Amino acid sequence: MLTRAVIILLILFCIPVISHPENEEGGKRDVPNANDPKPSPKAAPSIFIMDKGYKPVPRLVSFMVQHNRSLDTSYLSRLLRVYISECQMEGVNYDIAVVQMCLETGFLRFNGSVSRFQNNFCGLGAVSASAAGDWFGSMEEGIRAHIQHLKAYASTAPLTTPPVDKRFHHVRRGTVFTLYDLTGRWATDPKYGEKLEYLLRKLYSD
């Protein structure tokens, strides 16, 4: 019996100790937890027009309300969801499209030559202070025209949605890559691109 016990002890001492990574250096492995907050998909905005947008609807809504307290949030949510949908169908960066809409309409105040009844969210056809610009039959149609016009400038790919932008074929296609390139093309303001970038960074900073 004693001999058998000695043999068992010898076997036990000869078995190598298995090392576990979580016990090394006194630490533990990071185990994914379903309740952990997900990291932000994008820490900085993209200045490229043919790209993805990243900010969710609640952030877009709060950004616009910060600049215009009179906005109806239910209408705003609907409008922004249409923007996101149209941009995703055409491959356009909806962050840029939204801040451009904010710049062109004064955060939907429509204090310029374009009225809110035109469903024109980007100043299409408003080539001067006295020109009213294009009219669209619905909010959805006006947003689609905006996105199609951005794509006309920034891409040579065909549209995926039925064309509603009357000026689509008047644009020299594929000549614009970033929001800075819209200066002198979309608007004559020499600081147009800088204003867009300022709003885009404000959207991401708060």
Number of C-alpha atoms within 10 A of each C-alpha: 5 6 7 9 9 10 10 10 10 11 9 9 9 8 8 7 7 6 8 9 11 11 10 10 7 7 9 11 10 7 6 7 7 7 6 7 7 7 7 9 8 12 10 12 20 20 19 18 26 22 19 19 22 18 17 12 16 12 13 19 19 16 19 20 16 11 13 14 11 10 16 11 15 9 10 19 15 13 17 19 14 17 23 24 14 22 28 16 12 21 20 26 25 24 26 27 25 27 24 25 20 21 18 22 21 16 22 19 14 17 12 16 16 25 18 15 12 16 20 29 29 26 26 21 15 17 14 12 10 10 13 18 18 20 16 18 11 13 17 16 17 22 28 25 26 26 24 27 24 28 27 24 24 24 20 12 12 10 14 11 11 9 13 16 20 13 14 18 11 10 15 14 17 14 15 21 17 18 23 19 17 23 19 13 14 17 16 12 13 12 14 21 20 14 18 25 21 12 19 22 16 13 19 17 10 8
